[in-house]
Amino acid sequence: MGKPPHFDGTCYDYWKRKMSAHMKSMNLEIWDVVENDFVVINLNNPTANEEEKLQFYDIAVSTLYDALDVKVFEQIKDLERAYDVWTRLEESYKGTKAVKSAKLYILKEKLSSFMMQEGESIPEMFHWLQVIVNDLKSLGEKVEDKDFSHKFLRCLPPAGGLY
């Protein structure tokens, strides 16, 4: 599968998407234990299914450890379960529910007040609008394509002075 994507504490959303795709490409069960966690009823006598999940957990933890920069690893080194590592990274770099809510509020305001800046090209304006929309989506906000298109079109300068 190759090396997992490296995470140095920057561009978390980019890394998160690449890392989840990397683990899914390894095996969907690996991603499942990271995302959903599980409990072994009796660690001294696990079932065959639990043993398999424990193996996937070990692979997931190893993959996560391999991906992390030393300074990021310091933040999670007390954790041994893949689900816990993933959750702490999410909270550290994405924020708690309250932080996410505040970010969502700010991004919604940015979207509603978005305008093309003087001296900005249409591709640049499109890029910044797309960044805001993608950030909203990464926080779970639904932004319809038609709403994005309408906002983009409203931000365009008038063609040849016609309006």
Sequence and secondary structure as in RCSB ss.txt:
>XXXX:A:sequence
MGKPPHFDGTCYDYWKRKMSAHMKSMNLEIWDVVENDFVVINLNNPTANEEEKLQFYDIAVSTLYDALDVKVFEQ
IKDLERAYDVWTRLEESYKGTKAVKSAKLYILKEKLSSFMMQEGESIPEMFHWLQVIVNDLKSLGEKVEDKDFSH
KFLRCLPPAGGLY
>XXXX:A:secstr
      B SS HHHHHHHHHHHHHHH HHHHHHHHH    S TTS  HHHHHHHHHHHHHHHHHHHHB HHHHHH
HTT  SHHHHHHHHHHHHT  HHHHHHHHHHHHHHHHT    TT  HHHHHHHHHHHHHHHHHTT    HHHHHH
HHHHHS  GGG  
